[in-house]
């Protein structure tokens, strides 16, 4: 479900905006996601590995859970980018795209987990993507808008992909 909220800086601002929304579970977690485009306007996806907590072997974009010690969401996203692709790739975080709310099944804890996803556009400016977490990432795949088989996308990535595809349709 797309949330129609403006970009928020940190957890305090997000909690304030969502506090009265009865559609949002109180035990939600927050993830920051970057739809990173390469120089050929292809979206960079990663193939999820066996060590992921959910949606194993599906395509997902770069990003992950916000931690308590993260100062703000853009800092959290920079940390996630480095954790996932290493330090040799320079992905510049650009504009805030959207936010969504979804539930995934967490295999580690055998339960449904609600998530708020904060999505940003990124550009791979230079460098090479590394597989910094081999148990969680099998490799990277790149697709222009309209080329990816949507059945290969994780549930969370499907909704975001549709939103990003509409917004950046001119990058086909």
KASUL-V846550 format. One record per residue. N is the residue number from 1. D_CENTER is the distance of its C-alpha to the mean C-alpha in Angstrom with 1 decimal. Layout:
n:d_center
N:D_CENTER
N:D_CENTER
//
This chain:
n:d_center
1:14.7
2:13.9
3:14.9
4:17.0
5:16.8
6:17.0
7:14.9
8:15.8
9:16.4
10:16.3
11:16.7
12:20.2
13:19.5
14:16.8
15:19.3
16:22.0
17:20.4
18:19.5
19:22.6
20:24.7
21:22.3
22:23.8
23:21.1
24:18.7
25:19.6
26:20.8
27:19.0
28:15.4
29:12.9
30:10.2
31:6.6
32:5.3
33:2.5
34:5.2
35:7.0
36:9.7
37:13.1
38:16.1
39:19.7
40:20.3
41:17.5
42:15.8
43:12.0
44:11.1
45:9.8
46:10.6
47:12.9
48:12.4
49:15.6
50:18.2
51:17.2
52:13.9
53:14.5
54:13.6
55:13.3
56:14.9
57:15.6
58:13.2
59:10.9
60:7.2
61:5.1
62:5.3
63:4.4
64:6.2
65:9.0
66:11.0
67:14.5
68:17.8
69:18.9
70:16.1
71:18.1
72:15.6
73:11.9
74:12.2
75:14.1
76:11.5
77:8.9
78:11.9
79:12.7
80:9.6
81:10.1
82:13.7
83:13.3
84:11.5
85:13.3
86:16.4
87:18.4
88:19.8
89:17.0
90:16.9
91:13.6
92:14.6
93:12.2
94:13.7
95:13.8
96:11.9
97:11.1
98:10.9
99:10.1
100:10.4
101:12.1
102:12.2
103:14.0
104:13.5
105:16.4
106:16.3
107:18.8
108:19.6
109:20.9
110:21.9
111:20.6
112:18.3
113:15.6
114:14.4
115:11.0
116:10.2
117:6.8
118:7.2
119:6.1
120:8.1
121:10.0
122:11.0
123:14.1
124:15.1
125:18.5
126:20.1
127:20.3
128:19.3
129:16.2
130:17.3
131:16.4
132:16.5
133:15.8
134:17.9
135:17.9
136:14.1
137:13.8
138:16.6
139:15.9
140:14.2
141:15.0
142:15.1
143:15.9
144:17.2
145:16.4
146:18.6
147:19.0
148:16.4
149:17.9
150:15.8
151:17.4
152:15.5
153:12.0
154:10.7
155:11.7
156:8.4
157:7.5
158:11.2
159:11.3
160:8.5
161:10.3
162:13.5
163:12.8
164:11.7
165:14.7
166:17.0
167:16.2
168:16.5
169:19.1
170:21.4
171:19.4
172:20.5
//
